[in-house]
Amino acid sequence: MLTSSNEGPDIEACFALGANSYIVKPVDSDNFFKAIKEIGLYWMVFSQSAHP
């Protein structure tokens, strides 16, 4: 989940609905683009698929 909310109930609801990651996006555009790049790296390197 990529969102602007850092509220506990929102985080809990997302995990209850099956999210496997919760990331609060930065509001500053430079930091946002840096975060997106790092998220891409995270998914490519660390994320495991349910289907090998």
C-alpha distance matrix in Angstrom:
0.0 3.8 6.2 9.9 10.2 11.5 13.2 13.7 13.9 10.5 9.0 11.6 11.0 7.4 9.1 12.1 10.8 9.9 6.4 7.8 5.8 4.7 6.0 8.2 9.7 13.5 15.7 18.5 18.5 19.9 17.3 14.5 16.1 16.7 13.2 12.2 15.2 14.4 10.9 13.0 15.5 13.3 12.3 16.0 17.6 15.9 13.7 16.0 16.3 17.6 20.3 22.5
3.8 0.0 3.8 7.2 8.9 10.6 13.1 14.6 15.2 11.7 10.7 13.9 13.6 10.4 12.4 15.5 14.3 13.7 10.2 11.1 8.4 6.2 4.9 5.9 6.2 10.0 12.1 14.8 14.7 16.3 13.9 10.9 12.8 13.7 10.3 9.5 13.0 12.6 9.6 12.0 14.8 13.2 12.9 16.3 18.1 17.0 15.4 18.2 18.8 20.5 23.0 24.9
6.2 3.8 0.0 3.8 5.5 8.1 10.4 12.6 13.2 9.6 9.7 13.2 12.7 10.4 13.1 15.8 14.8 15.2 12.0 13.6 10.8 7.7 6.4 5.1 5.7 9.1 10.4 13.7 14.3 16.5 14.2 11.3 14.0 15.3 12.1 11.9 15.6 15.3 12.8 15.5 18.1 16.6 16.6 20.0 21.7 20.4 19.0 21.7 22.3 23.7 26.4 28.4
9.9 7.2 3.8 0.0 3.8 6.6 9.3 12.4 13.4 10.3 10.9 14.6 14.5 13.0 15.7 18.2 17.7 18.4 15.3 16.8 13.8 10.3 8.3 5.2 5.4 7.5 7.9 11.6 13.0 15.5 13.2 10.9 14.2 15.5 12.8 13.4 17.1 16.8 15.0 17.9 20.4 19.1 19.5 22.9 24.3 23.2 22.1 25.0 25.8 27.3 30.0 32.0
10.2 8.9 5.5 3.8 0.0 3.8 5.5 8.7 9.7 7.0 8.1 11.5 11.7 11.1 13.7 15.9 16.0 17.1 14.5 16.1 13.5 9.7 8.9 6.3 8.3 10.4 11.0 14.7 16.6 18.8 16.2 14.3 17.7 18.6 15.5 16.4 19.9 19.1 17.1 20.2 22.4 20.5 21.0 24.6 25.7 24.0 22.8 25.5 26.3 27.4 30.4 32.6
11.5 10.6 8.1 6.6 3.8 0.0 3.8 6.5 8.9 7.4 7.2 10.6 12.0 11.6 13.3 15.8 16.7 17.5 14.9 15.9 13.1 9.3 8.7 6.3 9.4 10.9 12.3 15.7 18.0 19.6 16.6 15.4 18.8 18.9 15.7 17.3 20.5 19.1 17.3 20.8 22.4 20.2 21.2 24.8 25.4 23.4 22.5 25.3 26.6 27.7 30.9 32.8
13.2 13.1 10.4 9.3 5.5 3.8 0.0 3.8 5.7 5.4 6.4 8.8 10.1 11.0 12.8 14.4 15.7 17.3 15.3 16.8 14.7 11.2 11.7 9.9 12.9 14.6 15.6 19.1 21.4 23.3 20.3 19.0 22.4 22.7 19.4 20.8 24.0 22.6 20.5 23.9 25.6 23.1 23.8 27.5 28.1 25.8 24.6 27.0 28.1 28.7 32.0 34.2
13.7 14.6 12.6 12.4 8.7 6.5 3.8 0.0 3.8 5.4 5.1 6.1 8.6 10.0 10.9 12.2 14.3 15.7 14.3 15.6 14.0 11.1 12.6 11.8 15.3 17.3 18.8 22.2 24.4 26.0 22.8 21.5 24.7 24.6 21.1 22.5 25.5 23.6 21.4 24.8 26.1 23.3 23.8 27.6 27.8 25.1 23.9 25.9 27.1 27.4 30.9 33.1
13.9 15.2 13.2 13.4 9.7 8.9 5.7 3.8 0.0 3.8 5.4 5.1 6.0 8.6 10.0 10.3 12.2 14.4 13.7 15.8 14.9 12.3 14.3 13.8 17.0 19.4 20.6 24.2 26.1 28.1 25.1 23.3 26.4 26.7 23.2 24.0 27.2 25.6 23.0 26.1 27.8 24.9 24.9 28.7 29.3 26.6 24.9 26.5 27.2 27.1 30.5 33.1
10.5 11.7 9.6 10.3 7.0 7.4 5.4 5.4 3.8 0.0 3.8 5.5 5.1 6.2 8.8 9.8 10.6 12.7 11.3 13.7 12.6 9.8 11.6 11.0 14.0 16.8 18.0 21.6 23.2 25.2 22.4 20.3 23.3 23.9 20.3 20.8 24.1 22.8 20.1 22.9 25.0 22.4 22.1 25.9 26.9 24.4 22.6 24.4 24.9 25.0 28.3 30.9
9.0 10.7 9.7 10.9 8.1 7.2 6.4 5.1 5.4 3.8 0.0 3.8 5.5 5.3 6.4 8.6 10.0 11.1 9.2 10.8 9.5 6.9 9.4 9.8 13.3 16.1 18.1 21.4 22.9 24.5 21.3 19.5 22.2 22.3 18.6 19.2 22.3 20.5 17.8 20.8 22.4 19.5 19.5 23.3 23.9 21.2 19.6 21.4 22.3 22.6 26.0 28.4
11.6 13.9 13.2 14.6 11.5 10.6 8.8 6.1 5.1 5.5 3.8 0.0 3.8 5.5 5.3 6.1 8.6 10.1 9.6 11.3 11.2 9.7 12.7 13.5 17.0 19.9 21.9 25.2 26.7 28.2 25.0 23.2 25.8 25.8 22.0 22.6 25.4 23.5 20.6 23.5 24.9 21.7 21.5 25.2 25.6 22.6 20.7 22.0 22.7 22.4 26.0 28.5
11.0 13.6 12.7 14.5 11.7 12.0 10.1 8.6 6.0 5.1 5.5 3.8 0.0 3.8 5.5 5.0 6.2 8.8 8.9 11.7 12.1 10.7 13.7 14.4 17.5 20.7 22.2 25.7 26.9 28.8 25.9 23.6 26.1 26.5 22.8 22.8 25.9 24.4 21.2 23.7 25.6 22.7 21.9 25.6 26.5 23.7 21.4 22.4 22.5 21.9 25.3 28.2
7.4 10.4 10.4 13.0 11.1 11.6 11.0 10.0 8.6 6.2 5.3 5.5 3.8 0.0 3.8 5.4 5.1 6.5 5.5 8.5 8.8 7.7 10.9 12.3 15.1 18.6 20.5 23.8 24.6 26.3 23.4 20.9 23.1 23.6 19.9 19.5 22.5 21.1 17.8 20.1 22.1 19.2 18.2 21.9 23.0 20.4 17.9 19.2 19.2 19.0 22.3 25.1
9.1 12.4 13.1 15.7 13.7 13.3 12.8 10.9 10.0 8.8 6.4 5.3 5.5 3.8 0.0 3.8 5.3 5.1 4.7 6.6 7.8 8.0 11.7 13.9 17.0 20.4 22.7 25.8 26.6 27.9 24.8 22.6 24.6 24.5 20.7 20.6 23.1 21.3 18.0 20.3 21.7 18.5 17.6 21.2 21.7 18.7 16.3 17.2 17.6 17.1 20.6 23.2
12.1 15.5 15.8 18.2 15.9 15.8 14.4 12.2 10.3 9.8 8.6 6.1 5.0 5.4 3.8 0.0 3.8 5.5 7.3 9.7 11.5 11.7 15.3 17.2 20.2 23.6 25.7 28.9 29.8 31.3 28.3 26.0 28.0 28.1 24.4 24.0 26.7 25.0 21.6 23.7 25.3 22.0 20.8 24.3 25.0 21.9 19.3 19.6 19.5 18.3 21.8 24.7
10.8 14.3 14.8 17.7 16.0 16.7 15.7 14.3 12.2 10.6 10.0 8.6 6.2 5.1 5.3 3.8 0.0 3.8 6.1 9.4 11.4 11.8 15.3 17.1 19.7 23.3 25.1 28.4 28.8 30.5 27.8 25.1 26.9 27.4 23.7 22.9 25.6 24.3 20.7 22.3 24.4 21.5 19.7 23.1 24.3 21.6 18.6 18.9 18.1 17.0 20.1 23.3
9.9 13.7 15.2 18.4 17.1 17.5 17.3 15.7 14.4 12.7 11.1 10.1 8.8 6.5 5.1 5.5 3.8 0.0 3.8 6.3 9.2 10.7 14.3 16.9 19.3 23.0 25.3 28.2 28.4 29.7 26.9 24.3 25.7 25.9 22.3 21.2 23.5 22.1 18.5 19.9 21.6 18.6 16.7 19.9 21.0 18.2 15.1 15.1 14.4 13.4 16.7 19.7
6.4 10.2 12.0 15.3 14.5 14.9 15.3 14.3 13.7 11.3 9.2 9.6 8.9 5.5 4.7 7.3 6.1 3.8 0.0 3.8 5.7 7.2 10.6 13.4 15.7 19.4 21.8 24.6 24.8 25.9 23.2 20.6 22.0 22.1 18.5 17.6 20.0 18.5 14.9 16.6 18.3 15.4 13.8 17.3 18.4 15.8 12.9 13.8 13.7 13.7 17.0 19.6
7.8 11.1 13.6 16.8 16.1 15.9 16.8 15.6 15.8 13.7 10.8 11.3 11.7 8.5 6.6 9.7 9.4 6.3 3.8 0.0 3.8 7.0 10.2 13.7 16.0 19.5 22.4 24.8 24.9 25.5 22.6 20.4 21.5 21.0 17.4 16.8 18.6 16.6 13.2 14.9 16.0 12.7 11.4 14.8 15.3 12.4 9.8 10.8 11.5 12.0 15.5 17.6
5.8 8.4 10.8 13.8 13.5 13.1 14.7 14.0 14.9 12.6 9.5 11.2 12.1 8.8 7.8 11.5 11.4 9.2 5.7 3.8 0.0 3.8 6.6 10.2 12.5 15.8 18.9 21.2 21.5 22.0 18.9 16.9 18.3 17.7 14.0 13.8 15.8 13.7 10.5 12.9 14.0 10.8 10.3 14.1 14.6 11.9 10.1 12.3 13.6 14.9 18.1 19.8
4.7 6.2 7.7 10.3 9.7 9.3 11.2 11.1 12.3 9.8 6.9 9.7 10.7 7.7 8.0 11.7 11.8 10.7 7.2 7.0 3.8 0.0 3.8 6.7 9.6 12.9 15.8 18.4 19.2 20.1 16.9 14.9 16.9 16.6 12.8 13.2 15.8 13.9 11.0 14.0 15.5 12.6 12.8 16.5 17.2 14.9 13.5 16.0 17.2 18.5 21.7 23.5
6.0 4.9 6.4 8.3 8.9 8.7 11.7 12.6 14.3 11.6 9.4 12.7 13.7 10.9 11.7 15.3 15.3 14.3 10.6 10.2 6.6 3.8 0.0 3.8 6.1 9.3 12.4 14.8 15.6 16.3 13.1 11.3 13.5 13.1 9.4 10.2 13.0 11.3 8.9 12.3 13.9 11.7 12.5 16.1 16.8 15.2 14.4 17.5 19.0 20.8 23.7 25.2
8.2 5.9 5.1 5.2 6.3 6.3 9.9 11.8 13.8 11.0 9.8 13.5 14.4 12.3 13.9 17.2 17.1 16.9 13.4 13.7 10.2 6.7 3.8 0.0 3.8 6.6 9.3 12.1 13.5 14.7 11.6 9.9 12.9 13.0 9.6 11.0 14.2 13.0 11.3 14.7 16.5 14.8 15.8 19.2 20.1 18.7 18.1 21.3 22.7 24.5 27.3 28.9
9.7 6.2 5.7 5.4 8.3 9.4 12.9 15.3 17.0 14.0 13.3 17.0 17.5 15.1 17.0 20.2 19.7 19.3 15.7 16.0 12.5 9.6 6.1 3.8 0.0 3.8 6.4 9.0 9.8 11.3 8.6 6.3 9.5 10.3 7.4 8.5 12.0 11.7 10.4 13.5 15.6 14.8 15.8 18.8 20.1 19.4 19.0 22.3 23.6 25.7 28.2 29.6
13.5 10.0 9.1 7.5 10.4 10.9 14.6 17.3 19.4 16.8 16.1 19.9 20.7 18.6 20.4 23.6 23.3 23.0 19.4 19.5 15.8 12.9 9.3 6.6 3.8 0.0 3.8 5.6 7.4 8.7 5.9 5.0 8.8 9.3 7.5 9.7 12.6 12.4 12.3 15.3 17.1 16.7 18.3 20.9 22.0 21.6 21.7 25.2 26.7 29.1 31.5 32.7
15.7 12.1 10.4 7.9 11.0 12.3 15.6 18.8 20.6 18.0 18.1 21.9 22.2 20.5 22.7 25.7 25.1 25.3 21.8 22.4 18.9 15.8 12.4 9.3 6.4 3.8 0.0 3.8 6.2 8.8 7.5 6.5 10.1 11.6 10.6 12.1 15.1 15.6 15.5 18.1 20.2 20.1 21.5 24.0 25.4 25.2 25.0 28.5 29.7 32.0 34.3 35.7
18.5 14.8 13.7 11.6 14.7 15.7 19.1 22.2 24.2 21.6 21.4 25.2 25.7 23.8 25.8 28.9 28.4 28.2 24.6 24.8 21.2 18.4 14.8 12.1 9.0 5.6 3.8 0.0 3.8 5.7 5.4 6.0 8.8 10.0 10.4 12.2 14.4 15.3 16.1 18.3 20.1 20.6 22.3 24.3 25.6 25.9 26.2 29.8 31.2 33.8 35.9 36.9
18.5 14.7 14.3 13.0 16.6 18.0 21.4 24.4 26.1 23.2 22.9 26.7 26.9 24.6 26.6 29.8 28.8 28.4 24.8 24.9 21.5 19.2 15.6 13.5 9.8 7.4 6.2 3.8 0.0 3.8 5.5 4.8 6.2 8.6 9.7 10.5 12.4 14.2 15.0 16.6 18.6 19.7 21.0 22.7 24.4 25.1 25.3 28.9 30.1 32.8 34.6 35.5
19.9 16.3 16.5 15.5 18.8 19.6 23.3 26.0 28.1 25.2 24.5 28.2 28.8 26.3 27.9 31.3 30.5 29.7 25.9 25.5 22.0 20.1 16.3 14.7 11.3 8.7 8.8 5.7 3.8 0.0 3.8 5.4 5.4 6.3 8.7 10.1 11.0 12.6 14.3 15.8 17.1 18.5 20.4 21.7 22.9 24.0 24.7 28.4 29.9 32.9 34.6 35.1
17.3 13.9 14.2 13.2 16.2 16.6 20.3 22.8 25.1 22.4 21.3 25.0 25.9 23.4 24.8 28.3 27.8 26.9 23.2 22.6 18.9 16.9 13.1 11.6 8.6 5.9 7.5 5.4 5.5 3.8 0.0 3.8 5.5 5.0 6.0 8.6 9.9 10.4 12.0 14.2 15.3 16.1 18.2 20.0 20.9 21.4 22.2 26.0 27.7 30.6 32.6 33.2
14.5 10.9 11.3 10.9 14.3 15.4 19.0 21.5 23.3 20.3 19.5 23.2 23.6 20.9 22.6 26.0 25.1 24.3 20.6 20.4 16.9 14.9 11.3 9.9 6.3 5.0 6.5 6.0 4.8 5.4 3.8 0.0 3.8 5.4 5.1 6.2 8.7 9.9 10.4 12.4 14.4 15.1 16.5 18.5 20.0 20.4 20.6 24.3 25.6 28.4 30.2 31.1
16.1 12.8 14.0 14.2 17.7 18.8 22.4 24.7 26.4 23.3 22.2 25.8 26.1 23.1 24.6 28.0 26.9 25.7 22.0 21.5 18.3 16.9 13.5 12.9 9.5 8.8 10.1 8.8 6.2 5.4 5.5 3.8 0.0 3.8 5.4 5.1 6.3 8.7 9.8 10.7 12.7 14.3 15.5 16.8 18.6 19.7 20.1 23.7 24.9 28.0 29.4 30.0
16.7 13.7 15.3 15.5 18.6 18.9 22.7 24.6 26.7 23.9 22.3 25.8 26.5 23.6 24.5 28.1 27.4 25.9 22.1 21.0 17.7 16.6 13.1 13.0 10.3 9.3 11.6 10.0 8.6 6.3 5.0 5.4 3.8 0.0 3.8 5.5 5.2 6.3 8.6 10.0 10.9 12.4 14.5 15.6 16.7 17.8 18.8 22.5 24.3 27.5 29.1 29.3
13.2 10.3 12.1 12.8 15.5 15.7 19.4 21.1 23.2 20.3 18.6 22.0 22.8 19.9 20.7 24.4 23.7 22.3 18.5 17.4 14.0 12.8 9.4 9.6 7.4 7.5 10.6 10.4 9.7 8.7 6.0 5.1 5.4 3.8 0.0 3.8 5.4 5.0 6.0 8.6 9.8 10.2 12.3 14.2 15.2 15.6 16.3 20.0 21.8 24.7 26.7 27.2
12.2 9.5 11.9 13.4 16.4 17.3 20.8 22.5 24.0 20.8 19.2 22.6 22.8 19.5 20.6 24.0 22.9 21.2 17.6 16.8 13.8 13.2 10.2 11.0 8.5 9.7 12.1 12.2 10.5 10.1 8.6 6.2 5.1 5.5 3.8 0.0 3.8 5.4 5.0 6.2 8.7 9.7 10.6 12.4 14.3 15.1 15.1 18.7 19.9 22.9 24.5 25.1
15.2 13.0 15.6 17.1 19.9 20.5 24.0 25.5 27.2 24.1 22.3 25.4 25.9 22.5 23.1 26.7 25.6 23.5 20.0 18.6 15.8 15.8 13.0 14.2 12.0 12.6 15.1 14.4 12.4 11.0 9.9 8.7 6.3 5.2 5.4 3.8 0.0 3.8 5.5 5.2 6.5 8.8 10.2 10.8 12.4 14.1 14.8 18.4 19.9 23.2 24.5 24.5
14.4 12.6 15.3 16.8 19.1 19.1 22.6 23.6 25.6 22.8 20.5 23.5 24.4 21.1 21.3 25.0 24.3 22.1 18.5 16.6 13.7 13.9 11.3 13.0 11.7 12.4 15.6 15.3 14.2 12.6 10.4 9.9 8.7 6.3 5.0 5.4 3.8 0.0 3.8 5.3 5.0 6.2 8.7 9.9 10.5 11.5 12.8 16.5 18.6 21.9 23.5 23.5
10.9 9.6 12.8 15.0 17.1 17.3 20.5 21.4 23.0 20.1 17.8 20.6 21.2 17.8 18.0 21.6 20.7 18.5 14.9 13.2 10.5 11.0 8.9 11.3 10.4 12.3 15.5 16.1 15.0 14.3 12.0 10.4 9.8 8.6 6.0 5.0 5.5 3.8 0.0 3.8 5.4 4.9 6.3 8.6 9.9 10.2 10.4 14.1 15.8 18.9 20.7 21.2
13.0 12.0 15.5 17.9 20.2 20.8 23.9 24.8 26.1 22.9 20.8 23.5 23.7 20.1 20.3 23.7 22.3 19.9 16.6 14.9 12.9 14.0 12.3 14.7 13.5 15.3 18.1 18.3 16.6 15.8 14.2 12.4 10.7 10.0 8.6 6.2 5.2 5.3 3.8 0.0 3.8 5.4 5.3 6.2 8.6 10.1 10.1 13.4 14.7 18.1 19.3 19.4
15.5 14.8 18.1 20.4 22.4 22.4 25.6 26.1 27.8 25.0 22.4 24.9 25.6 22.1 21.7 25.3 24.4 21.6 18.3 16.0 14.0 15.5 13.9 16.5 15.6 17.1 20.2 20.1 18.6 17.1 15.3 14.4 12.7 10.9 9.8 8.7 6.5 5.0 5.4 3.8 0.0 3.8 5.5 5.1 6.0 8.1 9.5 12.8 14.9 18.5 19.6 19.1
13.3 13.2 16.6 19.1 20.5 20.2 23.1 23.3 24.9 22.4 19.5 21.7 22.7 19.2 18.5 22.0 21.5 18.6 15.4 12.7 10.8 12.6 11.7 14.8 14.8 16.7 20.1 20.6 19.7 18.5 16.1 15.1 14.3 12.4 10.2 9.7 8.8 6.2 4.9 5.4 3.8 0.0 3.8 5.6 5.4 5.5 6.8 10.5 13.0 16.3 18.1 17.8
12.3 12.9 16.6 19.5 21.0 21.2 23.8 23.8 24.9 22.1 19.5 21.5 21.9 18.2 17.6 20.8 19.7 16.7 13.8 11.4 10.3 12.8 12.5 15.8 15.8 18.3 21.5 22.3 21.0 20.4 18.2 16.5 15.5 14.5 12.3 10.6 10.2 8.7 6.3 5.3 5.5 3.8 0.0 3.8 5.7 5.7 4.8 8.2 9.9 13.3 14.8 14.9
16.0 16.3 20.0 22.9 24.6 24.8 27.5 27.6 28.7 25.9 23.3 25.2 25.6 21.9 21.2 24.3 23.1 19.9 17.3 14.8 14.1 16.5 16.1 19.2 18.8 20.9 24.0 24.3 22.7 21.7 20.0 18.5 16.8 15.6 14.2 12.4 10.8 9.9 8.6 6.2 5.1 5.6 3.8 0.0 3.8 6.2 6.4 8.9 10.4 14.2 14.8 14.1
17.6 18.1 21.7 24.3 25.7 25.4 28.1 27.8 29.3 26.9 23.9 25.6 26.5 23.0 21.7 25.0 24.3 21.0 18.4 15.3 14.6 17.2 16.8 20.1 20.1 22.0 25.4 25.6 24.4 22.9 20.9 20.0 18.6 16.7 15.2 14.3 12.4 10.5 9.9 8.6 6.0 5.4 5.7 3.8 0.0 3.8 6.2 8.6 11.2 14.8 15.8 14.5
15.9 17.0 20.4 23.2 24.0 23.4 25.8 25.1 26.6 24.4 21.2 22.6 23.7 20.4 18.7 21.9 21.6 18.2 15.8 12.4 11.9 14.9 15.2 18.7 19.4 21.6 25.2 25.9 25.1 24.0 21.4 20.4 19.7 17.8 15.6 15.1 14.1 11.5 10.2 10.1 8.1 5.5 5.7 6.2 3.8 0.0 3.8 6.4 9.8 13.0 14.7 13.9
13.7 15.4 19.0 22.1 22.8 22.5 24.6 23.9 24.9 22.6 19.6 20.7 21.4 17.9 16.3 19.3 18.6 15.1 12.9 9.8 10.1 13.5 14.4 18.1 19.0 21.7 25.0 26.2 25.3 24.7 22.2 20.6 20.1 18.8 16.3 15.1 14.8 12.8 10.4 10.1 9.5 6.8 4.8 6.4 6.2 3.8 0.0 3.8 6.6 9.7 11.8 11.8
16.0 18.2 21.7 25.0 25.5 25.3 27.0 25.9 26.5 24.4 21.4 22.0 22.4 19.2 17.2 19.6 18.9 15.1 13.8 10.8 12.3 16.0 17.5 21.3 22.3 25.2 28.5 29.8 28.9 28.4 26.0 24.3 23.7 22.5 20.0 18.7 18.4 16.5 14.1 13.4 12.8 10.5 8.2 8.9 8.6 6.4 3.8 0.0 3.8 6.6 8.5 8.4
16.3 18.8 22.3 25.8 26.3 26.6 28.1 27.1 27.2 24.9 22.3 22.7 22.5 19.2 17.6 19.5 18.1 14.4 13.7 11.5 13.6 17.2 19.0 22.7 23.6 26.7 29.7 31.2 30.1 29.9 27.7 25.6 24.9 24.3 21.8 19.9 19.9 18.6 15.8 14.7 14.9 13.0 9.9 10.4 11.2 9.8 6.6 3.8 0.0 3.8 5.2 6.3
17.6 20.5 23.7 27.3 27.4 27.7 28.7 27.4 27.1 25.0 22.6 22.4 21.9 19.0 17.1 18.3 17.0 13.4 13.7 12.0 14.9 18.5 20.8 24.5 25.7 29.1 32.0 33.8 32.8 32.9 30.6 28.4 28.0 27.5 24.7 22.9 23.2 21.9 18.9 18.1 18.5 16.3 13.3 14.2 14.8 13.0 9.7 6.6 3.8 0.0 3.8 6.4
20.3 23.0 26.4 30.0 30.4 30.9 32.0 30.9 30.5 28.3 26.0 26.0 25.3 22.3 20.6 21.8 20.1 16.7 17.0 15.5 18.1 21.7 23.7 27.3 28.2 31.5 34.3 35.9 34.6 34.6 32.6 30.2 29.4 29.1 26.7 24.5 24.5 23.5 20.7 19.3 19.6 18.1 14.8 14.8 15.8 14.7 11.8 8.5 5.2 3.8 0.0 3.8
22.5 24.9 28.4 32.0 32.6 32.8 34.2 33.1 33.1 30.9 28.4 28.5 28.2 25.1 23.2 24.7 23.3 19.7 19.6 17.6 19.8 23.5 25.2 28.9 29.6 32.7 35.7 36.9 35.5 35.1 33.2 31.1 30.0 29.3 27.2 25.1 24.5 23.5 21.2 19.4 19.1 17.8 14.9 14.1 14.5 13.9 11.8 8.4 6.3 6.4 3.8 0.0
